[in-house]
Structures are given as structure tokens and as C-alpha cells.
Amino acid sequence: MSEVTGELGGRVAVVTGANTGIGKEIARGLAQRGATVVLACRSVDRGQAAADEIVRSTGNALVSVMQLDVSSQASIRRFGREFSSLHPKLHVLVNNAGVWLDEKKKSVDGIEMTWATNVLGYFLVTASLRERLLAASERDGARVVVVASEMARGLELDGVEFERRPYHGVAAYAQSKQANRMWTWALARRAAGRGVAVNAMHPGWVKSELARDGWKGRIATACSTVLARSPERGARTAVWLASDPSMAEKSGGFYVDEKERPCRFRDEDREEKLWSLCASMAPIDCGRKLIAKSA
């Protein structure tokens, strides 16, 4: 196989939830720029179909699939070990996999599913790959892109699993997206000065299968096919954050359509409380670099 060259030639990227929608288009965009791309997907079969399509459309054969269920902590830890055995460095991590559920469900770990997937999944996937990100940062720099949303509100740190309030799918999703942003700022502080740029983005309302659970989700999905932007358009800002040279040293920002936007969820004390909550629900070695809080 001839060496792939291009904007990201020789660099390795992981995109979670990459078998469909925004995730697949982010993976395609990175492959078009020459990256070695790993599609981290719950279904290997669906992931392989997406990988084959990306290879055909880009001509980049360095696209592969690894199994990952971001709602399962055991799956994430296994993925981290397996990826690390195959790749000494990770230059780009795109935390994209997410759910929007009409009814309350629990993960295999007994945690409310939206929180387990959209928040703890981002937290633990990044932690499991931290050494590979830092290995890349030593020479080339590394980037973490967090797919968040402008539909963000209602985070209750003392009740993230809706133990005392009625469960609503919109509320659970919006809470998780507020947490995504706040977690991004906490991670950016820990990555400062270590060669890892960490940023969050909003893809816009995108035609996708995200809200396919339940009758409300099916209605939302049907409406999105008519009114929403394409997955390719939704993926554009994430690909830009992951690849554009101008963003190599910019960290801790929230971006919409390739422009930085103010974020109303800036509160270091609450961000650190969120970080501690995530660490208690998805235990990691908090003393390790990139995970420990910077002085």
C-alpha cells in the first residue's frame, strides 16, 4: 500500500459513533485529508459498511473499525487497551457518539443511559487514550474535539440521573450537552501546556438517527429529513477543528460554523465538581498527567 499523504498524512484519528450521521462524515473528512482513521462503533458490521464507503469515496485505504460501546465502561477500557496495542500515538480524538432517548433506560453499569453515553463516555474514552494523545503531542501536537450542542441547559449535579425529577428525553439530552461543554473547559485546563488542544463544537440541527428512540424521536427524525442540514455540513466544524493548522494551539473554545462563540456555561467551580462527579462514576487514575488538574 502506498503511503497516504495530505494535510493529515501520517496522523491517527479516532471518531466515536462513526458508522452513521455526523460521525461518519467527520471520519470521511479526516480520511480525505490523509489521516489514518479508526471508526469506533458499537456495531462492527455497520462500522465496516461505513468504512468501506469512506475508502471508496476518498481513496484512503487507512480506514478501519474497532468495536466500542461508549455506554459500557468495560467496553471503553477494553477499547483503550486494544487501540494502544495497535497505535503508539493518537493525534485526533473526536468524541461524537451520543444518544437521545424518549424513555429512561439504564446502561449495563446501572447508570442512566443518556448520562452514561453522552457524558461518562466522553470522559472515560479520553482518559483511556490519554497516553497516546500525549505521545502524539510531544512532536506533532494532538487535538480533542467534543461534539456538543447549543441545546444545552438544566444540569443538576446532585441529580444527573433524574432520581428526584421526572425524566424527559429532551431534558436528559440538554443536560448532557451542558455537561459536555463544562467538561471540555475542565479538560482544556488539564491539557494546557501539554500540546493537546481541546475544543467543543455545535454541529447545528442535522439529519441523523440520534433521536430515533420512541414516537417522539421518530417524529423528530422525520422532521429533520426535511428541515435540517446535511451530516456533511454538520461535520464541517469538527473536521476544521481537528485539521486546520490555525487551530493547533487554540484550546478551550466553543465553535459554531467555524467561528468561536461565547459559552454561558463558564464556572470553574462547577466544572471541577462535574469532573469529580464523572471520576466517581467512571473511576480513573486521577493522578496521571492530562487527567490531573494543572497547578
Residue pairs with C-beta under 8 A, 6 or more apart in sequence:
1 61
1 62
3 9
4 10
4 34
4 36
4 60
4 61
4 62
5 34
6 32
6 33
6 34
6 35
7 33
7 34
7 243
8 30
8 33
8 34
8 35
8 91
8 92
8 243
9 34
9 35
10 34
10 36
11 34
11 35
11 36
11 91
11 92
11 136
11 140
12 35
12 36
12 37
12 38
12 87
12 89
12 90
12 91
12 92
12 136
13 27
13 30
13 35
13 36
13 37
13 38
13 90
13 91
13 92
13 93
13 94
13 242
14 37
14 38
14 40
14 83
14 90
14 92
14 93
14 94
14 129
15 23
15 26
15 27
15 30
15 37
15 38
15 39
15 40
15 94
15 96
16 23
16 40
16 41
16 68
16 70
16 94
16 95
16 96
16 97
16 121
16 125
17 23
17 40
17 41
17 42
17 70
17 96
17 97
17 98
18 24
18 26
18 27
18 37
18 39
18 40
18 41
18 47
18 50
18 96
19 39
19 41
19 42
19 43
19 46
19 47
19 49
19 50
20 46
20 50
20 208
20 209
21 206
21 207
21 208
21 209
21 210
21 231
21 234
22 96
22 147
22 203
22 206
22 208
22 231
22 234
22 235
22 238
23 39
23 94
23 96
23 97
23 235
24 39
24 50
24 53
24 54
24 231
25 231
25 232
25 234
25 235
26 94
26 96
26 235
26 238
26 239
26 242
27 37
27 39
27 50
27 54
27 63
28 54
28 57
28 58
28 232
28 235
29 232
29 235
29 236
29 238
29 239
29 243
30 37
30 92
30 94
30 239
30 242
30 243
31 37
31 54
31 55
31 58
31 60
31 62
31 63
32 58
32 60
33 239
33 243
34 60
35 60
35 62
35 91
35 92
35 243
36 62
36 63
36 87
37 54
37 60
37 62
37 63
37 64
38 64
38 65
38 66
38 83
38 87
39 47
39 50
39 51
39 54
39 63
39 64
39 65
39 66
40 47
40 66
40 67
40 68
40 70
40 79
40 97
40 125
41 47
41 50
41 65
41 66
41 67
41 68
42 67
42 68
42 69
42 70
42 97
44 65
44 67
47 65
47 66
47 67
48 65
50 65
51 63
51 64
51 65
54 60
54 63
55 61
55 63
66 79
66 82
66 83
67 75
67 79
68 75
68 76
68 79
68 97
68 125
69 75
69 76
70 76
70 97
70 117
70 121
70 122
70 125
71 99
71 107
71 108
71 109
71 113
71 116
71 117
71 121
72 107
72 108
72 109
73 109
73 120
73 124
73 282
74 108
76 121
76 124
76 125
76 128
77 124
77 128
79 125
79 128
80 125
80 127
80 128
80 129
81 128
83 90
83 128
83 129
83 132
84 129
84 131
84 132
87 132
88 132
88 135
89 132
89 135
89 136
89 140
90 129
90 132
90 133
90 135
90 136
90 142
91 136
91 140
91 141
91 142
91 143
92 142
92 143
92 145
92 242
92 243
93 125
93 126
93 129
93 133
93 142
93 143
93 144
93 145
94 144
94 145
94 147
94 238
94 242
95 121
95 122
95 125
95 126
95 144
95 145
95 146
95 147
95 180
96 147
96 238
97 117
97 121
98 117
98 118
98 121
98 147
98 176
98 210
99 113
99 114
99 117
99 118
99 210
99 213
100 114
100 169
100 170
100 172
100 173
100 210
100 211
100 213
100 217
100 220
101 113
101 114
101 169
101 172
101 173
101 213
101 214
101 217
102 169
102 211
102 213
102 214
102 215
102 216
102 217
103 167
103 169
103 213
103 214
104 112
104 113
104 162
104 167
104 172
105 112
105 113
106 112
106 113
106 116
107 113
107 116
107 117
109 116
111 120
111 161
111 281
112 160
112 161
112 162
112 167
112 172
114 169
114 172
114 173
114 175
114 176
115 160
115 161
115 172
115 175
115 176
115 179
117 176
118 173
118 176
118 177
118 179
118 180
119 160
119 176
119 179
119 180
119 183
119 278
120 278
120 281
120 282
122 146
122 180
122 183
123 183
123 278
123 279
123 282
123 284
124 282
124 284
126 133
126 144
126 187
127 282
127 284
127 291
130 288
130 289
130 290
130 291
133 142
133 144
133 196
133 290
134 142
134 194
134 195
134 196
134 289
134 290
136 142
137 194
137 195
137 196
138 195
141 195
141 196
141 197
141 248
141 249
142 195
142 196
142 197
143 196
143 197
143 198
143 199
143 241
143 242
143 247
143 248
144 187
144 191
144 196
144 197
144 198
144 199
145 199
145 200
145 201
145 238
145 241
145 242
146 180
146 181
146 183
146 184
146 198
146 199
146 200
146 201
147 180
147 200
147 201
147 203
147 238
148 177
148 180
148 181
148 184
148 200
148 201
148 202
148 254
149 173
149 174
149 177
149 180
149 202
149 203
150 202
150 256
151 170
151 173
151 174
151 177
152 174
152 177
152 178
152 180
152 181
152 265
153 174
153 175
153 178
154 171
154 174
154 175
154 178
155 175
155 178
155 179
155 182
155 265
155 274
156 165
156 175
157 270
157 273
157 274
157 277
159 165
160 175
160 179
160 277
162 171
162 172
165 171
169 211
169 213
169 214
169 216
169 217
178 265
179 274
180 200
181 200
181 254
181 263
181 265
182 265
182 267
182 270
182 271
182 274
183 271
183 274
183 275
183 278
184 198
184 199
184 200
184 252
184 254
185 252
185 263
185 265
185 266
185 268
185 271
186 271
186 272
186 274
186 275
187 198
188 198
188 199
188 251
188 252
189 252
189 268
189 293
189 294
190 290
190 291
190 292
190 293
190 294
191 197
191 198
191 251
191 290
192 251
192 294
193 294
194 289
194 290
196 251
196 290
197 247
197 248
197 249
197 250
197 251
198 251
198 252
199 241
199 247
199 250
199 251
199 252
199 253
199 254
199 255
200 253
200 254
200 255
200 263
201 237
201 238
201 241
201 254
201 255
201 256
202 237
202 254
202 255
202 256
202 261
203 234
203 235
203 237
203 238
204 228
204 229
204 233
204 234
204 256
204 257
205 224
205 227
205 228
205 229
206 224
206 228
206 229
206 230
206 231
206 233
206 234
207 224
207 225
207 228
207 229
207 230
207 231
208 221
208 224
208 228
208 231
208 234
209 221
210 221
211 217
211 220
211 221
211 224
212 218
212 221
236 257
236 258
237 255
237 256
237 257
237 258
240 247
240 255
240 258
241 247
241 255
253 260
254 260
254 261
254 262
254 263
255 261
272 293
275 293
279 286
284 291
285 291
286 292
